Amino acid sequence: MARILLVEDNEMNRDMLSRRLVRRGYDVLLAVDGEVGLAMAQEHLPDLILMDMSLPKMDGWEATRALRADEATCKIPVIALTAHAMEGERTKALDAGCDDFDTKPVELPRLLDKMERLLGAVQ
């Protein structure tokens, strides 16, 4: 069972997505901001991180750059999640070190395809 770290500050989004992932057999860890997400990634070394990019304290861009700079977490796949669907946001996420990008509201089948592709690449 893959362990997923969901870093999302919106309680409703966090609850809805985490419940849907758990129903599909994932072990889900939750973080409410970039600082907590970074600390949890370093402690638990999840198989994949779903990173909201608009977070309090430390945004997803900064948290992802910090993950990439840490030898222990630099290879964990990160999917950026953002409500901003503009092409520049995708480029910005990839430049920050994200492996993929998805928009909110989350279209679960599309996100699951991206997750499975990245998890398969890590195996």
N, CA, C and O of each residue as an XYZ file, in Angstrom:
492
protein
N       0.854     -1.185      0.000
C       0.000      0.000      0.000
C       0.894      1.242      0.000
O       1.743      1.406      0.876
N       0.698      2.096     -0.975
C       1.504      3.308     -1.082
C       1.074      4.333     -0.034
O      -0.112      4.497      0.251
N       2.063      5.011      0.526
C       1.805      6.068      1.503
C       1.853      7.410      0.773
O       2.848      7.750      0.132
N       0.759      8.164      0.884
C       0.615      9.450      0.215
C       0.564     10.547      1.274
O      -0.191     10.451      2.242
N       1.365     11.580      1.085
C       1.289     12.766      1.941
C       0.490     13.815      1.183
O       0.906     14.264      0.115
N      -0.644     14.204      1.725
C      -1.490     15.241      1.154
C      -1.266     16.525      1.941
O      -1.590     16.601      3.126
N      -0.710     17.533      1.273
C      -0.454     18.823      1.905
C      -1.495     19.796      1.351
O      -1.397     20.240      0.207
N      -2.488     20.118      2.172
C      -3.645     20.910      1.732
C      -4.187     21.684      2.919
O      -4.485     21.097      3.960
N      -4.317     23.008      2.773
C      -4.790     23.823      3.890
C      -6.310     23.921      3.969
O      -6.846     24.235      5.032
N      -7.019     23.659      2.869
C      -8.471     23.748      2.873
C      -9.048     22.465      3.455
O      -8.878     21.387      2.886
N      -9.731     22.587      4.591
C     -10.219     21.411      5.313
C     -11.162     20.557      4.467
O     -11.075     19.330      4.485
N     -12.052     21.198      3.736
C     -12.999     20.449      2.926
C     -12.272     19.677      1.806
O     -12.565     18.503      1.577
N     -11.341     20.322      1.122
C     -10.570     19.643      0.074
C      -9.746     18.495      0.656
O      -9.683     17.406      0.086
N      -9.121     18.760      1.796
C      -8.276     17.760      2.459
C      -9.105     16.541      2.846
O      -8.696     15.405      2.604
N     -10.260     16.775      3.444
C     -11.115     15.684      3.898
C     -11.648     14.876      2.721
O     -11.609     13.646      2.734
N     -12.148     15.579      1.699
C     -12.745     14.889      0.564
C     -11.710     14.043     -0.182
O     -11.963     12.872     -0.467
N     -10.566     14.614     -0.496
C      -9.563     13.885     -1.261
C      -8.951     12.758     -0.432
O      -8.717     11.669     -0.956
N      -8.694     12.998      0.828
C      -8.088     11.938      1.649
C      -9.039     10.747      1.783
O      -8.596      9.601      1.714
N     -10.324     10.995      1.972
C     -11.283      9.889      2.083
C     -11.345      9.093      0.780
O     -11.421      7.865      0.811
N     -11.313      9.773     -0.351
C     -11.365      9.086     -1.644
C     -10.107      8.246     -1.867
O     -10.180      7.156     -2.433
N      -8.969      8.744     -1.429
C      -7.720      7.984     -1.590
C      -7.680      6.773     -0.657
O      -7.242      5.693     -1.053
N      -8.134      6.955      0.568
C      -8.170      5.839      1.526
C      -9.078      4.729      0.996
O      -8.743      3.549      1.101
N     -10.229      5.106      0.426
C     -11.144      4.098     -0.141
C     -10.481      3.313     -1.271
O     -10.880      2.181     -1.549
N      -9.502      3.880     -1.910
C      -8.795      3.192     -2.995
C      -7.548      2.463     -2.499
O      -6.752      1.964     -3.295
N      -7.386      2.407     -1.173
C      -6.323      1.590     -0.611
C      -5.028      2.303     -0.279
O      -4.049      1.657      0.094
N      -5.002      3.603     -0.405
C      -3.784      4.345     -0.063
C      -3.744      4.638      1.432
O      -4.782      4.826      2.066
N      -2.544      4.674      1.984
C      -2.299      5.128      3.350
C      -2.034      6.622      3.225
O      -1.060      7.020      2.586
N      -2.881      7.458      3.822
C      -2.803      8.905      3.614
C      -2.377      9.625      4.885
O      -2.979      9.452      5.945
N      -1.336     10.432      4.762
C      -0.897     11.340      5.822
C      -1.350     12.736      5.436
O      -1.393     13.066      4.251
N      -1.691     13.567      6.427
C      -2.218     14.898      6.151
C      -1.360     15.984      6.781
O      -0.893     15.852      7.913
N      -1.162     17.064      6.023
C      -0.469     18.249      6.528
C      -1.263     19.475      6.101
O      -1.839     19.501      5.013
N      -1.291     20.495      6.965
C      -2.128     21.672      6.714
C      -1.366     22.868      6.147
O      -1.982     23.860      5.758
N      -0.043     22.789      6.096
C       0.740     23.871      5.498
C       2.086     23.315      5.043
O       2.419     22.161      5.313
N       2.847     24.148      4.354
C       4.114     23.695      3.796
C       5.138     23.297      4.836
O       5.889     22.344      4.629
N       5.186     24.011      5.955
C       6.151     23.681      7.013
C       5.876     22.300      7.591
O       6.788     21.489      7.748
N       4.599     22.039      7.908
C       4.224     20.738      8.455
C       4.436     19.657      7.397
O       4.906     18.564      7.712
N       4.092     19.957      6.150
C       4.284     18.991      5.069
C       5.739     18.605      4.894
O       6.053     17.428      4.716
N       6.625     19.579      4.942
C       8.053     19.319      4.814
C       8.543     18.444      5.968
O       9.269     17.474      5.750
N       8.147     18.786      7.184
C       8.556     17.999      8.359
C       8.014     16.570      8.280
O       8.722     15.619      8.609
N       6.765     16.418      7.846
C       6.181     15.076      7.747
C       6.858     14.267      6.640
O       7.057     13.061      6.791
N       7.208     14.907      5.549
C       7.909     14.207      4.472
C       9.258     13.701      4.959
O       9.654     12.579      4.647
N       9.961     14.527      5.723
C      11.274     14.135      6.236
C      11.157     13.013      7.263
O      12.027     12.145      7.337
N      10.087     13.029      8.053
C       9.905     12.007      9.084
C       9.386     10.687      8.519
O       9.878      9.620      8.888
N       8.393     10.750      7.622
C       7.693      9.546      7.169
C       8.133      9.028      5.803
O       7.823      7.891      5.448
N       8.851      9.847      5.030
C       9.312      9.462      3.689
C       8.204      8.775      2.884
O       8.306      7.591      2.563
N       7.140      9.531      2.560
C       6.020      8.940      1.813
C       6.447      8.525      0.408
O       7.502      8.929     -0.082
N       5.614      7.720     -0.222
C       5.887      7.265     -1.582
C       5.594      8.349     -2.616
O       6.177      8.355     -3.700
N       4.684      9.270     -2.271
C       4.294     10.344     -3.182
C       3.699     11.473     -2.362
O       3.105     11.237     -1.310
N       3.859     12.708     -2.846
C       3.305     13.883     -2.167
C       2.371     14.611     -3.111
O       2.728     14.897     -4.254
N       1.162     14.912     -2.625
C       0.228     15.797     -3.318
C       0.337     17.140     -2.631
O      -0.045     17.280     -1.469
N       0.861     18.136     -3.346
C       1.218     19.423     -2.743
C       0.351     20.551     -3.282
O       0.465     20.939     -4.445
N      -0.521     21.073     -2.415
C      -1.231     22.307     -2.768
C      -0.169     23.391     -2.878
O       0.755     23.430     -2.066
N      -0.281     24.259     -3.850
C       0.753     25.262     -4.040
C       0.467     26.554     -3.266
O       1.388     27.314     -2.968
N      -0.793     26.801     -2.943
C      -1.164     28.013     -2.198
C      -1.404     27.643     -0.741
O      -2.523     27.326     -0.338
N      -0.332     27.690      0.037
C      -0.388     27.276      1.434
C       0.067     28.401      2.351
O       0.848     29.260      1.941
N      -0.421     28.403      3.608
C       0.082     29.382      4.580
C       1.471     28.984      5.091
O       1.915     27.853      4.891
N       2.122     29.893      5.729
C       3.443     29.740      6.358
C       4.543     29.504      5.327
O       5.421     30.350      5.158
N       4.503     28.381      4.648
C       5.462     28.061      3.576
C       4.619     27.540      2.415
O       3.935     26.526      2.549
N       4.666     28.236      1.272
C       3.819     27.790      0.165
C       4.383     26.522     -0.480
O       5.492     26.090     -0.167
N       3.613     25.949     -1.369
C       3.996     24.697     -2.008
C       5.240     24.803     -2.870
O       5.984     23.832     -3.013
N       5.472     25.981     -3.447
C       6.671     26.188     -4.268
C       7.920     26.052     -3.392
O       8.857     25.325     -3.723
N       7.906     26.772     -2.264
C       9.050     26.760     -1.352
C       9.227     25.374     -0.713
O      10.349     24.886     -0.584
N       8.124     24.752     -0.320
C       8.207     23.424      0.300
C       8.781     22.405     -0.682
O       9.589     21.560     -0.298
N       8.368     22.482     -1.943
C       8.888     21.544     -2.941
C      10.375     21.771     -3.183
O      11.139     20.812     -3.294
N      10.788     23.027     -3.266
C      12.223     23.313     -3.436
C      13.022     22.771     -2.248
O      14.125     22.255     -2.426
N      12.466     22.887     -1.036
C      13.143     22.360      0.157
C      13.210     20.830      0.113
O      14.221     20.243      0.499
N      12.146     20.189     -0.352
C      12.160     18.723     -0.500
C      13.249     18.297     -1.469
O      13.958     17.321     -1.219
N      13.387     19.015     -2.567
C      14.373     18.668     -3.593
C      15.805     18.915     -3.112
O      16.740     18.273     -3.590
N      15.974     19.837     -2.178
C      17.306     20.166     -1.666
C      17.768     19.191     -0.577
O      18.943     19.185     -0.211
N      16.851     18.372     -0.061
C      17.152     17.439      1.027
C      17.424     16.057      0.433
O      16.578     15.507     -0.273
N      18.587     15.501      0.713
C      18.963     14.197      0.165
C      17.950     13.108      0.512
O      17.730     12.198     -0.288
N      17.334     13.185      1.682
C      16.390     12.156      2.122
C      15.067     12.214      1.355
O      14.404     11.188      1.203
N      14.674     13.391      0.871
C      13.359     13.544      0.243
C      13.419     13.933     -1.236
O      12.379     14.079     -1.878
N      14.599     14.097     -1.769
C      14.727     14.656     -3.121
C      14.135     13.776     -4.216
O      13.824     14.277     -5.297
N      13.972     12.501     -3.971
C      13.465     11.603     -5.016
C      11.978     11.264     -4.852
O      11.425     10.527     -5.667
N      11.330     11.789     -3.815
C       9.900     11.526     -3.619
C       9.123     12.278     -4.699
O       9.275     13.493     -4.824
N       8.287     11.579     -5.487
C       7.496     12.271     -6.505
C       6.519     13.263     -5.866
O       5.904     12.977     -4.839
N       6.392     14.428     -6.495
C       5.491     15.473     -6.011
C       4.562     15.875     -7.154
O       5.015     16.189     -8.255
N       3.263     15.860     -6.879
C       2.278     16.374     -7.821
C       1.739     17.671     -7.254
O       1.185     17.697     -6.155
N       1.904     18.752     -8.010
C       1.370     20.055     -7.609
C      -0.138     20.061     -7.811
O      -0.640     19.587     -8.830
N      -0.852     20.600     -6.833
C      -2.299     20.789     -6.954
C      -2.589     22.278     -6.833
O      -2.176     22.918     -5.866
N      -3.297     22.828     -7.812
C      -3.604     24.253     -7.762
C      -4.920     24.546     -8.452
O      -5.318     23.846     -9.384
N      -5.583     25.575     -7.992
C      -6.821     26.025     -8.628
C      -6.518     26.867     -9.863
O      -7.430     27.192    -10.623
N      -5.257     27.223    -10.074
C      -4.862     28.050    -11.214
C      -4.486     27.152    -12.380
O      -3.454     26.481    -12.347
N      -5.323     27.138    -13.412
C      -5.139     26.206    -14.527
C      -4.320     26.795    -15.673
O      -4.211     26.169    -16.727
N      -3.756     27.953    -15.499
C      -2.998     28.578    -16.578
C      -1.706     27.817    -16.855
O      -1.109     27.244    -15.944
N      -1.274     27.815    -18.122
C      -0.076     27.076    -18.530
C       1.149     27.524    -17.735
O       2.007     26.695    -17.429
N       1.256     28.781    -17.398
C       2.394     29.272    -16.633
C       2.512     28.617    -15.265
O       3.617     28.461    -14.745
N       1.390     28.234    -14.682
C       1.404     27.574    -13.372
C       2.038     26.191    -13.471
O       2.784     25.781    -12.582
N       1.739     25.475    -14.551
C       2.335     24.151    -14.754
C       3.852     24.275    -14.879
O       4.599     23.522    -14.255
N       4.291     25.223    -15.683
C       5.725     25.444    -15.872
C       6.387     25.834    -14.558
O       7.469     25.347    -14.230
N       5.733     26.711    -13.810
C       6.274     27.146    -12.521
C       6.399     25.960    -11.557
O       7.388     25.849    -10.831
N       5.396     25.077    -11.552
C       5.427     23.901    -10.672
C       6.562     22.965    -11.065
O       7.289     22.477    -10.200
N       6.721     22.712    -12.352
C       7.795     21.829    -12.808
C       9.158     22.442    -12.521
O      10.096     21.735    -12.151
N       9.268     23.753    -12.692
C      10.534     24.436    -12.393
C      10.884     24.370    -10.909
O      12.061     24.351    -10.548
N       9.862     24.336    -10.042
C      10.092     24.251     -8.593
C      10.506     22.839     -8.170
O      10.955     22.631     -7.043
N      10.354     21.867     -9.082
C      10.751     20.499     -8.765
C       9.622     19.494     -8.724
O       9.856     18.321     -8.433
N       8.394     19.926     -9.009
C       7.276     18.989     -9.036
C       7.431     18.061    -10.239
O       7.970     18.451    -11.275
N       6.952     16.836    -10.084
C       7.021     15.848    -11.155
C       5.830     15.934    -12.087
O       5.912     15.533    -13.248
N       4.720     16.458    -11.581
C       3.519     16.615    -12.395
C       2.668     17.702    -11.765
O       3.033     18.285    -10.743
N       1.536     17.964    -12.386
C       0.695     19.104    -12.052
C      -0.749     18.685    -12.288
O      -1.046     18.014    -13.276
N      -1.643     19.071    -11.395
C      -3.061     18.825    -11.607
C      -3.848     19.993    -11.044
O      -3.401     20.677    -10.122
N      -5.024     20.211    -11.609
C      -5.836     21.350    -11.199
C      -6.936     20.929    -10.236
O      -7.372     19.778    -10.207
N      -7.365     21.911     -9.450
C      -8.502     21.724     -8.549
C      -9.681     22.488     -9.150
O      -9.467     23.537     -9.757
N     -10.901     22.010     -9.007
C     -11.225     20.812     -8.248
C     -10.628     19.568     -8.917
O     -10.542     19.476    -10.141
N     -10.226     18.634     -8.085
C      -9.544     17.434     -8.546
C     -10.522     16.543     -9.314
O     -11.627     16.255     -8.853
N     -10.085     16.125    -10.481
C     -10.799     15.104    -11.253
C     -10.092     13.795    -10.899
O      -9.015     13.507    -11.420
N     -10.699     13.006    -10.013
C     -10.018     11.872     -9.400
C      -9.425     10.869    -10.402
O      -8.269     10.484    -10.229
N     -10.142     10.432    -11.425
C      -9.518      9.466    -12.344
C      -8.234     10.006    -12.981
O      -7.258      9.269    -13.123
N      -8.228     11.262    -13.359
C      -7.032     11.864    -13.959
C      -5.888     11.906    -12.943
O      -4.751     11.565    -13.270
N      -6.192     12.329    -11.698
C      -5.162     12.387    -10.660
C      -4.628     10.991    -10.339
O      -3.419     10.813    -10.189
N      -5.509     10.009    -10.235
C      -5.069      8.644     -9.950
C      -4.150      8.110    -11.040
O      -3.182      7.409    -10.745
N      -4.444      8.435    -12.297
C      -3.565      8.024    -13.395
C      -2.167      8.610    -13.217
O      -1.169      7.913    -13.398
N      -2.099      9.876    -12.866
C      -0.800     10.533    -12.657
C      -0.068      9.915    -11.467
O       1.139      9.680    -11.520
N      -0.812      9.658    -10.402
C      -0.207      9.063     -9.211
C       0.348      7.676     -9.528
O       1.483      7.364     -9.168
N      -0.437      6.856    -10.193
C      -0.008      5.492    -10.505
C       1.208      5.490    -11.429
O       2.101      4.656    -11.276
N       1.248      6.408    -12.378
C       2.381      6.510    -13.272
C       3.656      6.834    -12.494
O       4.700      6.216    -12.706
N       3.555      7.811    -11.589
C       4.727      8.198    -10.798
C       5.108      7.119     -9.784
O       6.294      6.863     -9.572
N       4.126      6.493     -9.164
C       4.433      5.425     -8.213
C       5.069      4.239     -8.920
O       5.965      3.596     -8.374
N       4.613      3.948    -10.126
C       5.195      2.861    -10.901
C       6.635      3.153    -11.309
O       7.457      2.240    -11.391
N       6.937      4.418    -11.563
C       8.290      4.813    -11.947
C       9.264      4.690    -10.781
O      10.462      4.490    -10.984
N       8.744      4.812     -9.551
C       9.591      4.745     -8.355
C       9.905      3.295     -7.996
O      10.985      3.003     -7.482
N       8.973      2.388     -8.263
C       9.121      0.984     -7.870
C      10.354      0.354     -8.463
O      10.620     -0.824     -8.226
